[in-house]
């Protein structure tokens, strides 16, 4: 029996799909309204296509694609009209007791209030959501147990990753917070290595100041974020050189390097070989073209 009653604008579900369990409801939607909304449940908005801006009270919150924005029960919020032309989102509605019970288990307190701060969509969380919707569609034997397990796992991940009134309590020491920050930064680098980014951009994703972020990143990885990113790009280039017959120019672009000369210089510094020399180790008969 469905105990969650999401207050959702697309009441007839003409542009939406709904997947339900007793503890979690997932709505996939292309329906967009600029009216103010509120709901009795904890819920999380995930923009999947085009960035958007959410307004809570008098504050604006810019959201990127594949970010997560938490809303507390009865918290008014609405989407700002920014000229979105192709809207797509997922919304997760949790049964309040599940979130509160998980919070009590993790932090010793069930009185939970999420801060209105967007976060990066954790890859594991998104895989859980996709598994949840597949189980709802397939309805194989035992699917109800699977849905309850997936709901609890999703709730715990959201509590670990989000900002709320217990985020920085004594139950999460500073070292643990730093490790979470570094893991989030590395995941962001892996997802965005082809794009230009600055230290400030990266620090902003982790909610740390650039100086503090740089210091803890180097302490935990032994490298600066820039050095880590270059190493990541080189590893991706090596993999493409081994396993594809793409041109050096194509690989340079695909791995996010700004120009061929810099790519060759950075590659040789890390491997002792030029990209062409490295490729010839695996494709000796290749007639590579830049």
C-alpha positions in Angstrom: 0.0 0.0 0.0 1.4 3.4 -1.0 1.9 5.5 2.2 3.7 8.4 0.5 1.6 11.1 -1.0 3.9 13.3 -3.2 2.5 16.7 -3.9 3.4 16.7 -7.6 2.1 19.3 -10.2 1.6 16.7 -13.0 -1.4 15.1 -11.2 -2.5 13.1 -14.3 1.1 12.0 -15.0 0.8 12.9 -18.7 4.5 13.8 -18.9 5.7 11.7 -16.0 6.3 8.2 -14.9 5.9 7.1 -11.2 7.6 4.1 -9.5 6.5 3.3 -6.0 7.3 1.4 -2.9 6.1 1.8 0.7 9.3 3.8 1.5 10.3 5.6 -1.7 8.6 7.1 -4.7 10.6 7.9 -7.8 9.1 10.2 -10.4 10.7 10.7 -13.8 9.2 13.8 -15.5 9.5 16.3 -18.3 6.7 18.4 -16.8 7.7 21.9 -15.7 5.8 24.4 -13.7 6.8 27.6 -12.1 4.2 27.4 -9.3 5.3 27.1 -5.7 5.3 23.6 -4.4 5.5 21.9 -1.0 5.2 18.3 0.2 4.7 16.4 3.4 7.7 14.2 2.6 11.5 14.6 2.4 12.2 14.8 -1.3 15.1 15.4 -3.6 15.1 17.0 -7.0 17.6 15.8 -9.6 17.8 17.8 -12.9 18.8 15.5 -15.7 18.7 17.9 -18.6 19.5 21.6 -18.6 20.6 23.5 -15.4 17.9 25.2 -13.4 17.4 27.6 -10.5 15.3 26.8 -7.4 13.9 29.5 -5.1 13.3 28.8 -1.4 11.8 31.7 0.4 13.9 34.6 -0.9 17.1 32.7 -1.8 18.0 31.4 -5.3 19.9 28.1 -5.7 21.5 27.4 -9.1 21.4 23.7 -9.9 23.6 21.9 -12.4 22.6 18.9 -14.4 23.1 15.7 -12.3 23.0 17.6 -9.0 20.7 16.9 -6.1 18.7 19.5 -4.2 17.0 18.4 -0.9 13.7 19.7 0.3 12.3 19.3 3.9 8.7 18.4 4.6 6.4 21.4 4.0 9.3 23.6 2.7 8.0 25.9 -0.1 10.0 26.0 -3.3 9.6 26.7 -6.9 11.5 26.6 -10.2 12.6 30.0 -11.6 11.7 30.8 -15.2 15.1 30.9 -16.8 14.1 29.9 -20.4 14.4 26.2 -20.0 13.3 24.5 -23.3 13.9 20.8 -22.7 13.2 19.9 -19.1 13.8 16.5 -17.6 14.2 15.5 -13.9 13.9 12.8 -11.4 12.3 13.4 -8.0 12.8 11.1 -5.0 10.1 11.2 -2.3 11.0 9.3 0.9 8.7 8.2 3.7 9.7 10.5 6.5 10.1 7.7 9.1 12.7 6.0 6.9 14.9 9.1 6.7 14.5 9.9 10.4 15.3 6.3 11.4 18.4 6.2 9.2 19.5 9.6 10.6 19.1 8.3 14.2 21.2 5.2 13.3 23.9 7.3 11.7 24.0 10.3 14.0 22.1 9.4 17.1 19.3 11.9 16.4 16.2 11.6 14.2 15.3 15.3 14.2 16.6 16.1 10.8 16.6 19.2 8.7 18.4 19.4 5.3 20.2 22.6 4.4 19.2 24.1 1.0 22.5 23.3 -0.6 22.8 21.3 -3.9 25.3 18.5 -4.1 26.8 16.4 -6.9 24.8 13.3 -7.8 26.7 10.4 -6.5 27.2 7.7 -9.1 26.3 4.9 -6.7 23.0 6.7 -5.7 22.0 7.1 -9.4 22.7 3.4 -10.0 20.4 2.6 -7.0 17.7 4.7 -8.4 18.0 3.1 -11.8 17.9 -0.4 -10.2 14.8 0.7 -8.2 12.9 1.7 -11.4 13.9 -1.5 -13.1 12.6 -3.6 -10.2 9.3 -1.7 -10.3 8.9 -2.4 -14.0 9.9 -6.1 -13.8 8.1 -7.0 -10.6 9.9 -10.3 -10.3 9.5 -12.5 -7.1 11.0 -10.7 -4.1 10.9 -7.3 -5.8 9.2 -5.7 -2.7 12.1 -6.7 -0.5 14.5 -5.4 -3.2 12.7 -2.0 -3.2 12.8 -1.7 0.5 16.6 -2.5 0.6 17.3 0.0 -2.3 15.2 2.7 -0.5 17.2 2.3 2.7 20.6 2.4 0.8 19.5 5.5 -1.1 18.5 7.2 2.1 21.8 6.4 3.8 23.8 7.7 0.8 21.8 10.9 0.8 22.4 11.5 4.5 26.1 10.9 4.1 26.5 13.2 1.1 24.2 16.0 1.9 24.4 19.0 4.3 22.0 18.9 7.2 21.9 19.8 10.9 23.9 16.7 11.8 26.5 16.9 9.0 29.3 18.3 11.1 28.4 16.8 14.5 30.8 14.8 16.6 29.6 11.7 14.8 31.6 12.7 11.7 35.2 13.7 12.6 37.1 16.2 10.4 39.2 13.5 8.8 36.1 11.6 7.5 34.7 14.9 6.1 38.0 15.5 4.3 38.0 12.0 2.8 34.4 12.5 1.6 35.5 15.9 0.0 38.4 14.3 -1.8 36.3 11.4 -3.1 33.7 13.8 -4.4 36.4 16.0 -6.1 37.9 12.9 -7.8 34.5 11.8 -9.0 33.9 15.3 -10.3 37.3 15.3 -12.1 36.5 11.9 -13.7 33.1 13.1 -14.9 34.4 16.5 -16.2 38.0 15.9 -17.3 37.2 17.0 -20.8 36.0 20.4 -19.7 38.0 23.5 -18.6 37.9 24.0 -14.8 39.7 26.1 -12.3 40.7 25.4 -8.7 37.8 27.7 -7.6 35.3 25.7 -9.6 36.5 22.4 -8.1 36.6 23.8 -4.5 33.1 25.1 -5.0 31.8 21.7 -5.7 33.1 20.5 -2.3 32.0 23.6 -0.4 35.6 24.3 0.8 37.7 27.4 0.2 40.2 27.0 -2.6 43.2 27.2 -0.3 41.8 24.6 2.2 40.7 22.3 -0.6 44.1 22.5 -2.3 45.9 21.7 1.0 43.8 18.7 2.0 43.7 17.3 -1.6 47.5 17.3 -1.8 47.7 15.8 1.7 45.5 12.9 0.8 46.7 12.3 -2.8 50.2 13.5 -2.8 49.4 15.7 -5.9 47.7 19.0 -6.6 44.3 18.8 -8.3 45.9 19.9 -11.6 48.6 17.2 -11.4 45.9 14.6 -10.5 43.8 15.8 -13.5 46.8 15.5 -15.9 47.6 12.0 -14.7 44.0 11.1 -15.2 44.0 12.4 -18.8 47.3 10.6 -19.6 45.8 7.3 -18.3 42.8 7.8 -20.5 45.0 8.6 -23.5 47.1 5.5 -22.9 44.0 3.4 -22.8 42.8 4.8 -26.1 46.2 4.5 -27.7 46.4 0.8 -26.7 42.8 -0.2 -27.6 41.7 2.0 -30.5 43.0 3.2 -33.8 42.0 6.8 -33.4 44.3 9.5 -34.6 46.5 11.3 -32.1 44.5 14.5 -32.8 41.2 12.7 -31.9 42.7 11.3 -28.7 44.1 14.7 -27.7 40.7 16.2 -28.0 38.8 13.3 -26.4 41.1 13.5 -23.4 40.6 17.2 -22.9 44.0 18.6 -23.9 44.0 22.1 -25.3 46.5 21.4 -28.1 48.7 18.7 -29.6 52.0 20.2 -28.6 51.0 20.3 -24.9 49.5 16.8 -25.1 52.7 15.4 -26.5 54.9 17.2 -24.0 52.8 16.1 -21.0 52.5 12.5 -22.3 56.3 12.2 -22.8 57.0 13.7 -19.4 54.8 11.0 -17.8 55.7 8.0 -19.9 59.0 8.7 -21.5 57.5 8.3 -25.0 55.6 10.5 -27.4 52.0 9.4 -28.1 53.0 8.1 -31.5 55.8 6.0 -30.0 53.5 4.6 -27.4 50.8 3.8 -30.0 53.4 2.0 -32.1 54.1 -0.4 -29.3 50.6 -1.8 -29.6 49.9 -1.0 -33.3 53.2 -1.4 -35.0 51.7 -1.4 -38.5 49.5 1.6 -37.9 49.9 4.5 -40.3 48.9 7.1 -37.8 47.9 10.5 -38.9 47.7 13.6 -36.8 
